[in-house]
């Protein structure tokens, strides 16, 4: 079976357009603390019924775990990427980490 380049290119574009799962297959945490030894900085999480990010912060007393902070409480720097996403921190702590 022969495939022409014209037939293969649209297929490759379709494969590239398929969205990757949130957090690259790691669980999406729900609650104030992210999953210990699993969640990474900037992973998507859910807290208080809102979408957020796992970031280092002492706001929720999570100890050594990352803290899930709601998107509306984050300050992000679009020019600095962390794990492929804009660097975000709790607005009151931004620049302190």
C-alpha positions as CSV (number, residue, x, y, z in Angstrom):
1,X,0.0,0.0,0.0
2,X,1.4,3.4,-1.0
3,X,0.6,6.7,0.6
4,X,1.2,10.0,-1.1
5,X,2.7,12.9,0.8
6,X,-0.6,14.8,0.1
7,X,-2.5,12.0,2.0
8,X,0.0,11.8,4.9
9,X,0.3,15.5,5.8
10,X,-3.3,16.1,6.7
11,X,-3.2,13.0,8.9
12,X,-0.1,14.2,10.7
13,X,-1.8,17.6,11.2
14,X,-4.9,15.9,12.7
15,X,-2.7,13.9,15.1
16,X,-0.8,17.0,16.2
17,X,-4.1,18.8,16.8
18,X,-5.4,16.3,19.3
19,X,-5.2,17.9,22.8
20,X,-3.1,16.2,25.4
21,X,-4.8,15.3,28.6
22,X,-4.6,17.8,31.5
23,X,-1.4,17.3,33.6
24,X,0.0,14.8,31.1
25,X,-2.1,12.0,32.5
26,X,-1.4,12.8,36.2
27,X,-4.5,13.1,38.4
28,X,-6.2,16.6,38.6
29,X,-6.3,17.4,42.3
30,X,-9.4,18.6,44.0
31,X,-9.1,20.5,47.2
32,X,-6.6,23.0,48.7
33,X,-3.5,20.8,48.5
34,X,-2.1,19.1,45.4
35,X,-1.2,15.4,45.3
36,X,2.0,14.7,47.2
37,X,4.9,13.3,45.1
38,X,2.7,13.4,42.0
39,X,1.5,16.9,41.2
40,X,4.0,19.3,39.5
41,X,4.2,23.1,39.5
42,X,1.6,24.6,37.2
43,X,-0.5,21.4,37.0
44,X,-4.3,22.1,36.7
45,X,-6.3,21.6,39.9
46,X,-9.8,22.4,41.3
47,X,-10.5,24.2,44.5
48,X,-13.7,25.7,45.9
49,X,-15.5,24.8,42.6
50,X,-13.0,26.8,40.5
51,X,-10.1,25.9,38.3
52,X,-6.6,26.6,39.6
53,X,-3.0,25.7,39.5
54,X,-0.6,23.8,41.7
55,X,2.0,26.3,43.0
56,X,4.4,26.6,45.9
57,X,2.6,28.6,48.6
58,X,2.1,28.5,52.4
59,X,-1.5,29.8,52.0
60,X,-3.3,26.6,52.7
61,X,-0.9,24.9,55.1
62,X,-0.1,22.0,52.8
63,X,3.4,21.4,54.3
64,X,5.8,20.3,51.5
65,X,3.0,19.7,49.0
66,X,2.1,22.2,46.3
67,X,-1.0,24.3,47.0
68,X,-4.0,24.6,44.7
69,X,-4.7,28.3,44.2
70,X,-7.7,29.5,42.2
71,X,-6.9,31.2,38.9
72,X,-8.4,34.5,40.1
73,X,-5.9,34.6,43.0
74,X,-2.9,34.0,40.8
75,X,-0.5,36.4,39.2
76,X,1.1,35.0,36.0
77,X,4.1,36.0,33.9
78,X,3.4,35.0,30.3
79,X,7.0,35.7,29.4
80,X,8.3,33.1,31.8
81,X,7.3,29.5,31.2
82,X,7.4,26.8,33.9
83,X,6.6,23.2,32.6
84,X,5.3,24.7,29.4
85,X,2.8,27.0,31.0
86,X,3.1,30.6,32.1
87,X,4.7,31.0,35.6
88,X,2.0,31.7,38.1
89,X,2.1,32.3,41.8
90,X,-0.3,33.5,44.5
91,X,-0.6,37.2,43.8
92,X,0.3,38.2,47.4
93,X,3.5,36.1,47.1
94,X,4.5,36.8,43.5
95,X,8.2,37.5,43.3
96,X,8.9,36.1,46.7
97,X,9.7,32.5,45.4
